[in-house]
């Protein structure tokens, strides 16, 4: 992977570094939001879940307009603007005395992160030939997971000194990338000029008529319920079925297993995923999800939990880039930002997962949760198959 990065132009490496640096900044604070919201604002567990989940959902919904801007503005100016918003959001969270102010800062951070992510993926389409995009998407996802793996450790060190310090480090990383991109960013990386500008609502209606995109957006939303916040619902399940100490031990081991496997395998496996046989790749990835969920449902030892997580992670490694490849395949050049923004709606599914699992765990036998998640995987698979079939018909 390092040799591949050295062969890329600086413009592309800067876009990839955005994924690493800004994800690292986000991951530094994310694990401590629960503690911070409880200690500083006295929120209950239910209220904390509502705050964190709703800020993620609102940020994702607002990023639809961000995708619209990606198709119409200079990517250089857009990335700098939202990097400024990202930094200001963390600075605001560091000093916010009231919950509503802190809430707005979290929304700002999630919105800015989503829009920059859309701009980065749109930039790949401008800079990388179609045949090489699977490789660059896999590198991006690997760097993102490195950020998520390292961030909590940095946050833990700072939180030991003061629970609010992680926000300050996150703001510093955002400001650092702002300076780097301001100096070395490609000012020529601009939106594509492809004719008259269409209003936002008209573009939205146009996207709704592309049933391939609708199928994959809904499929991504359903699959994100399963893999978007797996640590949250597995923690809920373990708290119901085991002790708090066992929950901590198992979850810590599973998070490490997931991170190490993604970092170790994502690039080598992900770069092999191409437009050809995309439906086979997706079916394989979803099958791994179901096998992993089945393993979780019957796990009684730490080793079996780890093996199940290994299988589950292979599914994640396959499905995540395969979704991107499909969207990249069907997106018109003039609407790439909006198409990638629509795909970001999968965050709604990720935020909904712990809520749905919590309801099932409160009303049904604990193992029923895994049956529900398996049904989400199957429904996602049917939608993906329909989307791939419609794409095939469109070509003919």
C-alpha positions as CSV (number, residue, x, y, z in Angstrom):
1,X,0.0,0.0,0.0
2,X,2.8,2.4,0.8
3,X,4.4,1.8,-2.6
4,X,1.0,2.6,-4.2
5,X,0.6,5.8,-2.2
6,X,4.1,6.9,-3.3
7,X,3.0,6.5,-6.9
8,X,0.0,8.7,-6.5
9,X,0.1,12.4,-7.3
10,X,0.1,14.8,-4.3
11,X,-3.4,15.9,-5.0
12,X,-4.7,12.4,-4.5
13,X,-2.6,11.8,-1.4
14,X,-4.0,15.0,0.2
15,X,-7.5,13.7,-0.3
16,X,-6.6,10.4,1.3
17,X,-4.9,12.2,4.2
18,X,-8.1,14.0,4.8
19,X,-9.8,10.7,5.5
20,X,-7.0,9.7,7.9
21,X,-6.6,13.0,9.8
22,X,-10.3,14.0,10.1
23,X,-11.3,10.4,11.1
24,X,-8.6,10.4,13.7
25,X,-9.9,13.7,15.0
26,X,-13.4,12.3,15.2
27,X,-12.4,9.0,16.8
28,X,-10.5,10.8,19.6
29,X,-13.7,12.1,21.1
30,X,-16.3,9.6,20.0
31,X,-15.8,7.0,22.7
32,X,-16.0,9.6,25.4
33,X,-19.2,11.4,24.4
34,X,-21.2,9.1,26.6
35,X,-19.0,9.9,29.7
36,X,-18.9,13.6,28.8
37,X,-22.6,14.0,28.3
38,X,-23.3,12.1,31.5
39,X,-20.8,14.0,33.6
40,X,-21.1,17.5,32.2
41,X,-24.8,17.7,31.4
42,X,-26.3,14.9,33.7
43,X,-28.1,13.1,30.9
44,X,-29.5,9.6,31.3
45,X,-28.4,6.7,29.0
46,X,-31.6,7.0,26.9
47,X,-31.0,10.8,26.5
48,X,-27.4,10.3,25.6
49,X,-28.4,7.8,22.9
50,X,-30.9,10.2,21.5
51,X,-28.3,13.1,21.4
52,X,-25.6,11.0,19.7
53,X,-27.9,9.2,17.3
54,X,-29.9,12.3,16.3
55,X,-26.8,14.5,15.6
56,X,-25.5,11.8,13.3
57,X,-28.8,11.5,11.5
58,X,-29.2,15.3,11.1
59,X,-25.7,15.7,9.9
60,X,-26.3,13.0,7.3
61,X,-29.5,14.5,6.1
62,X,-28.0,18.0,5.8
63,X,-25.1,16.5,3.9
64,X,-27.5,15.9,1.0
65,X,-27.2,19.6,0.3
66,X,-23.5,19.3,0.8
67,X,-23.4,16.8,-2.1
68,X,-25.3,19.3,-4.2
69,X,-22.6,21.9,-3.4
70,X,-19.8,19.4,-4.3
71,X,-21.2,19.2,-7.8
72,X,-21.3,23.0,-8.2
73,X,-18.4,24.5,-6.2
74,X,-14.6,24.3,-6.3
75,X,-13.6,21.3,-4.2
76,X,-10.7,23.2,-2.9
77,X,-12.9,26.0,-1.4
78,X,-15.5,23.5,-0.2
79,X,-13.0,21.3,1.6
80,X,-11.4,24.3,3.3
81,X,-14.8,25.8,4.3
82,X,-16.1,22.6,5.9
83,X,-12.7,21.8,7.4
84,X,-13.2,25.2,9.1
85,X,-16.7,24.2,10.3
86,X,-15.2,20.9,11.5
87,X,-12.6,22.6,13.6
88,X,-15.0,25.3,14.9
89,X,-17.4,22.5,15.9
90,X,-14.8,20.8,18.2
91,X,-13.7,24.2,19.6
92,X,-17.3,25.0,20.4
93,X,-17.8,21.6,22.0
94,X,-14.7,22.3,24.2
95,X,-16.2,25.5,25.6
96,X,-20.0,25.0,25.2
97,X,-21.7,25.7,28.6
98,X,-25.2,24.6,27.5
99,X,-26.4,21.3,26.1
100,X,-28.1,23.0,23.1
101,X,-24.8,24.6,22.1
102,X,-22.9,21.4,22.5
103,X,-25.6,19.7,20.4
104,X,-25.2,22.2,17.6
105,X,-21.5,21.7,17.7
106,X,-21.9,17.9,17.3
107,X,-24.2,18.4,14.3
108,X,-21.7,20.8,12.7
109,X,-18.9,18.2,13.2
110,X,-21.0,15.4,11.6
111,X,-22.1,17.6,8.8
112,X,-18.7,18.8,7.9
113,X,-17.2,15.3,8.1
114,X,-19.9,14.0,5.8
115,X,-19.5,16.8,3.2
116,X,-15.7,16.5,3.1
117,X,-16.0,12.7,2.7
118,X,-18.3,13.3,-0.3
119,X,-15.9,15.8,-1.8
120,X,-13.0,13.3,-1.4
121,X,-14.9,10.5,-3.1
122,X,-15.9,12.9,-5.9
123,X,-12.3,13.9,-6.2
124,X,-11.3,10.3,-6.8
125,X,-13.6,10.1,-9.8
126,X,-11.8,13.2,-11.3
127,X,-8.3,11.9,-10.6
128,X,-8.4,8.1,-10.8
129,X,-9.2,5.9,-13.9
130,X,-12.2,3.6,-13.4
131,X,-10.0,0.5,-13.4
132,X,-8.0,1.8,-10.4
133,X,-10.8,3.2,-8.2
134,X,-11.4,0.0,-6.2
135,X,-7.8,0.2,-5.1
136,X,-8.0,3.9,-4.0
137,X,-11.4,3.2,-2.2
138,X,-9.8,0.4,-0.3
139,X,-6.8,2.6,0.7
140,X,-9.3,5.2,1.9
141,X,-11.2,2.7,4.0
142,X,-8.0,1.3,5.4
143,X,-6.8,4.8,6.5
144,X,-10.2,5.5,7.9
145,X,-10.0,2.4,10.1
146,X,-6.5,3.3,11.2
147,X,-8.0,6.6,12.4
148,X,-10.7,4.8,14.3
149,X,-8.2,2.3,15.8
150,X,-5.7,4.9,17.0
151,X,-8.0,7.7,18.0
152,X,-9.5,6.2,21.2
153,X,-6.1,5.5,22.6
154,X,-5.0,9.2,22.1
155,X,-8.4,10.3,23.6
156,X,-7.9,8.0,26.6
157,X,-4.6,9.6,27.4
158,X,-6.0,13.1,27.3
159,X,-9.3,12.2,29.0
160,X,-7.2,11.0,31.9
161,X,-6.0,14.6,32.4
162,X,-9.3,16.3,31.6
163,X,-12.4,14.9,30.0
164,X,-12.7,17.9,27.7
165,X,-9.1,17.8,26.3
166,X,-9.9,15.3,23.5
167,X,-12.1,18.0,21.9
168,X,-9.2,20.4,21.9
169,X,-6.9,17.8,20.2
170,X,-9.6,17.1,17.6
171,X,-9.9,20.8,16.9
172,X,-6.1,21.0,16.6
173,X,-6.0,18.2,14.0
174,X,-8.8,19.9,12.0
175,X,-6.9,23.2,12.1
176,X,-3.7,21.4,11.1
177,X,-5.3,19.8,8.0
178,X,-6.9,23.2,7.1
179,X,-3.4,24.7,7.0
180,X,-2.0,21.8,5.0
181,X,-4.8,21.9,2.4
182,X,-4.7,25.7,2.2
183,X,-1.0,25.6,1.3
184,X,-0.8,22.4,-0.8
185,X,-4.3,21.7,-2.0
186,X,-5.2,21.6,-5.7
187,X,-7.0,24.8,-6.5
188,X,-7.9,23.5,-9.9
189,X,-9.9,20.6,-8.4
190,X,-13.3,22.1,-9.2
191,X,-16.8,21.1,-9.9
192,X,-17.6,19.8,-13.4
193,X,-19.2,22.3,-15.7
194,X,-21.9,20.3,-17.6
195,X,-24.5,22.7,-18.7
196,X,-27.3,24.7,-16.9
197,X,-27.5,24.5,-13.1
198,X,-30.5,22.5,-11.8
199,X,-32.1,23.6,-8.5
200,X,-31.6,21.3,-5.5
201,X,-35.2,20.0,-5.2
202,X,-35.2,19.3,-8.9
203,X,-32.0,17.3,-8.6
204,X,-33.6,15.4,-5.6
205,X,-36.5,14.4,-7.8
206,X,-34.1,13.3,-10.5
207,X,-32.3,11.0,-8.1
208,X,-35.6,9.5,-6.8
209,X,-36.3,8.4,-10.4
210,X,-33.0,6.5,-10.6
211,X,-34.3,3.2,-9.1
212,X,-30.8,1.8,-9.1
213,X,-29.7,4.5,-6.7
214,X,-32.9,4.1,-4.6
215,X,-32.3,0.3,-4.3
216,X,-28.7,0.7,-3.2
217,X,-29.4,3.6,-0.8
218,X,-32.1,1.5,0.9
219,X,-29.9,-1.6,0.8
220,X,-27.0,0.4,2.3
221,X,-29.3,1.8,5.0
222,X,-30.4,-1.7,6.0
223,X,-26.9,-3.2,6.0
224,X,-25.6,-0.3,8.0
225,X,-28.0,-1.3,10.8
226,X,-25.9,-4.5,11.0
227,X,-22.3,-3.3,10.7
228,X,-22.6,0.5,11.3
229,X,-22.7,0.3,15.1
230,X,-22.0,-3.3,15.9
231,X,-20.1,-2.5,19.0
232,X,-23.1,-0.8,20.5
233,X,-25.7,-3.6,20.0
234,X,-23.2,-6.3,20.9
235,X,-22.5,-4.4,24.2
236,X,-26.3,-4.2,24.8
237,X,-26.6,-7.9,24.2
238,X,-23.7,-8.8,26.4
239,X,-24.9,-6.6,29.2
240,X,-28.2,-8.5,29.1
241,X,-26.6,-12.0,28.9
242,X,-23.4,-11.7,30.9
243,X,-21.7,-9.5,33.5
244,X,-20.4,-5.9,32.9
245,X,-16.8,-7.2,33.3
246,X,-17.3,-9.9,30.7
247,X,-18.9,-7.3,28.4
248,X,-15.9,-5.0,28.7
249,X,-13.4,-7.8,28.0
250,X,-15.3,-9.3,25.0
251,X,-16.1,-5.9,23.4
252,X,-12.5,-4.7,23.8
253,X,-11.2,-7.9,22.2
254,X,-13.8,-7.7,19.3
255,X,-13.0,-4.0,18.5
256,X,-9.3,-4.9,18.4
257,X,-10.0,-7.9,16.1
258,X,-12.1,-5.9,13.8
259,X,-9.6,-3.0,13.5
260,X,-6.6,-5.3,13.0
261,X,-8.4,-7.4,10.3
262,X,-9.6,-4.3,8.4
263,X,-6.2,-2.7,8.5
264,X,-4.5,-5.9,7.5
265,X,-6.8,-7.2,4.8
266,X,-8.8,-4.3,3.4
267,X,-6.3,-3.1,0.9
268,X,-5.3,-6.6,-0.4
269,X,-8.9,-7.8,-0.7
270,X,-10.7,-4.6,-1.5
271,X,-8.5,-3.7,-4.5
272,X,-9.7,-7.0,-6.2
273,X,-13.4,-5.8,-6.1
274,X,-14.3,-4.5,-9.5
275,X,-17.4,-3.6,-11.4
276,X,-17.3,-7.1,-12.9
277,X,-19.2,-9.7,-10.8
278,X,-20.2,-7.0,-8.3
279,X,-23.3,-9.0,-7.4
280,X,-21.2,-12.0,-6.5
281,X,-18.9,-9.9,-4.3
282,X,-22.0,-8.4,-2.5
283,X,-23.6,-11.8,-2.0
284,X,-20.3,-13.2,-0.5
285,X,-20.0,-10.2,1.8
286,X,-23.6,-10.4,3.0
287,X,-23.2,-14.2,3.5
288,X,-20.2,-13.4,5.8
289,X,-22.5,-11.1,7.8
290,X,-25.1,-13.8,8.3
291,X,-22.5,-16.4,9.3
292,X,-20.9,-13.9,11.7
293,X,-24.3,-13.1,13.3
294,X,-25.0,-16.8,13.7
295,X,-21.7,-17.2,15.4
296,X,-22.4,-14.3,17.8
297,X,-25.8,-15.9,18.7
298,X,-24.2,-19.2,19.8
299,X,-20.9,-17.8,21.2
300,X,-20.1,-18.9,24.8
301,X,-16.3,-18.4,24.9
302,X,-14.1,-15.5,24.0
303,X,-12.4,-17.5,21.2
304,X,-15.7,-18.2,19.5
305,X,-16.6,-14.5,19.8
306,X,-13.3,-13.6,18.1
307,X,-13.8,-16.2,15.3
308,X,-17.3,-14.9,14.7
309,X,-16.0,-11.4,14.5
310,X,-13.3,-12.4,12.0
311,X,-16.0,-13.8,9.7
312,X,-18.2,-10.8,10.2
313,X,-15.3,-8.4,9.5
314,X,-14.6,-10.1,6.1
315,X,-18.2,-9.2,5.2
316,X,-17.5,-5.6,6.1
317,X,-14.3,-5.6,4.1
318,X,-16.2,-6.7,1.0
319,X,-19.5,-4.9,1.3
320,X,-18.2,-1.4,2.1
321,X,-16.1,-0.9,-1.1
322,X,-18.5,-2.9,-3.2
323,X,-21.2,-0.3,-2.4
324,X,-18.9,2.5,-3.4
325,X,-18.0,0.8,-6.6
326,X,-21.7,0.4,-7.6
327,X,-22.5,4.1,-6.9
328,X,-19.3,5.1,-8.7
329,X,-20.5,3.0,-11.6
330,X,-24.0,4.5,-12.0
331,X,-23.3,8.2,-11.0
332,X,-23.3,10.7,-13.8
333,X,-20.3,13.0,-13.7
334,X,-22.4,16.1,-13.1
335,X,-24.2,14.5,-10.1
336,X,-21.5,12.5,-8.3
337,X,-21.7,14.6,-5.2
338,X,-25.4,14.0,-4.9
339,X,-25.1,10.3,-5.5
340,X,-22.4,9.9,-2.9
341,X,-24.5,12.1,-0.5
342,X,-27.5,9.8,-1.0
343,X,-25.2,6.8,-0.1
344,X,-24.3,8.6,3.2
345,X,-27.9,8.2,4.3
346,X,-26.8,4.7,5.4
347,X,-25.7,6.6,8.6
348,X,-29.5,6.7,9.4
349,X,-29.4,2.9,9.5
350,X,-26.2,2.9,11.6
351,X,-27.8,5.3,14.2
352,X,-31.0,3.2,14.2
353,X,-29.3,-0.1,15.0
354,X,-28.7,0.3,18.7
355,X,-32.2,1.7,19.1
356,X,-33.9,-1.2,17.3
357,X,-31.8,-3.8,19.1
358,X,-32.5,-2.1,22.5
359,X,-36.2,-2.5,21.8
360,X,-35.9,-6.2,20.9
361,X,-33.7,-6.9,23.9
362,X,-36.2,-5.2,26.2
363,X,-39.2,-7.2,24.9
364,X,-37.9,-10.5,23.5
365,X,-35.4,-13.3,24.4
366,X,-31.9,-11.9,23.7
367,X,-31.0,-14.2,20.8
368,X,-34.0,-12.8,18.8
369,X,-31.9,-9.7,18.2
370,X,-29.7,-11.7,15.8
371,X,-32.7,-13.1,13.9
372,X,-33.8,-9.5,13.3
373,X,-30.3,-8.4,12.1
374,X,-30.1,-11.4,9.8
375,X,-33.5,-10.3,8.2
376,X,-32.0,-6.9,7.7
377,X,-29.1,-8.5,5.8
378,X,-31.4,-10.5,3.6
379,X,-33.6,-7.5,2.8
380,X,-30.4,-5.5,2.0
381,X,-29.2,-8.3,-0.3
382,X,-32.5,-8.4,-2.2
383,X,-32.3,-4.6,-2.7
384,X,-28.7,-4.9,-3.9
385,X,-29.6,-7.6,-6.4
386,X,-32.5,-5.5,-7.7
387,X,-30.2,-2.5,-8.1
388,X,-27.6,-4.6,-10.0
389,X,-30.3,-6.1,-12.2
390,X,-31.7,-2.6,-13.0
391,X,-28.1,-1.4,-13.8
392,X,-27.7,-4.3,-16.2
393,X,-31.0,-3.4,-17.9
394,X,-30.0,0.2,-18.2
395,X,-26.8,-0.8,-20.0
396,X,-28.9,-2.7,-22.6
